[in-house]
């Protein structure tokens, strides 16, 4: 099922934004499906490459399971792996 990829997490506590990425593409297409969750994918391959989570502490911390499930689905990883990645965030 899910492939093994590594999610790099970077939290900016001044702006309350969590950045999640698998790589650094030159250009991305963005898709904001719910307020505060911007998913980014490579426009050529349509592979998921990053996500920006706005209001991470203020909103998403209390909705962590929902966020983990959505990130798991987007990045094609297990929900447990997404939860572990979120647990590593110092925010």
C-alpha positions in Angstrom: 0.0 0.0 0.0 1.7 3.2 1.1 5.3 3.8 -0.1 8.1 4.8 2.2 8.8 8.4 1.9 10.3 10.9 4.3 8.4 14.0 5.3 10.5 17.0 6.3 8.7 19.2 8.8 9.4 22.8 9.6 7.3 24.8 12.0 7.4 28.7 12.1 6.0 29.7 15.5 5.9 33.4 14.6 3.4 32.8 11.9 1.9 29.5 13.2 2.6 27.7 9.9 3.8 24.2 9.4 5.6 23.3 6.2 5.7 19.7 5.1 7.7 18.5 2.1 9.2 15.5 0.4 11.4 17.5 -2.0 12.0 21.0 -3.3 10.6 21.3 -6.8 11.1 24.3 -9.0 7.4 24.9 -9.4 4.3 23.5 -7.9 0.6 23.6 -8.4 -1.4 24.4 -5.3 -4.7 23.1 -4.1 -6.4 24.5 -1.0 -9.2 22.1 -0.2 -10.0 23.3 3.3 -9.1 26.6 4.9 -5.6 26.5 6.2 -4.4 23.4 4.3 -2.6 24.0 1.0 -1.4 20.9 -0.8 1.3 21.2 -3.4 2.1 18.8 -6.3 4.6 18.7 -9.2 2.7 20.0 -12.3 4.5 17.6 -14.6 4.3 14.3 -12.7 1.3 15.2 -10.4 3.3 13.7 -7.5 2.7 15.2 -4.1 5.7 17.3 -2.9 4.6 19.6 -0.1 1.8 20.9 2.2 1.5 24.2 4.0 -0.6 24.1 7.2 -1.7 27.5 8.3 -2.9 28.1 11.9 -1.2 24.8 13.0 -1.3 25.5 16.7 -4.4 27.5 16.7 -6.6 25.1 14.8 -5.0 22.0 13.5 -3.4 20.8 16.8 -6.9 20.0 18.1 -7.8 18.3 14.8 -4.6 16.3 14.5 -6.2 13.0 13.5 -8.1 14.7 10.6 -4.9 16.4 9.5 -2.9 13.1 9.7 -5.5 11.3 7.7 -5.5 13.9 5.0 -1.7 14.1 4.8 -1.5 10.3 4.7 -3.9 10.2 1.8 -2.2 13.0 -0.1 1.4 11.8 0.4 0.4 8.1 0.0 1.8 7.0 3.4 0.2 5.3 6.3 -1.8 7.3 8.8 0.6 6.1 11.5 3.5 7.5 9.6 1.7 10.8 9.2 0.8 10.9 12.9 4.4 10.2 13.9 5.6 13.0 11.6 3.2 15.4 13.2 4.3 14.3 16.7 7.8 15.3 15.8 6.8 19.0 15.3 7.9 21.3 18.1 5.0 23.7 18.1 
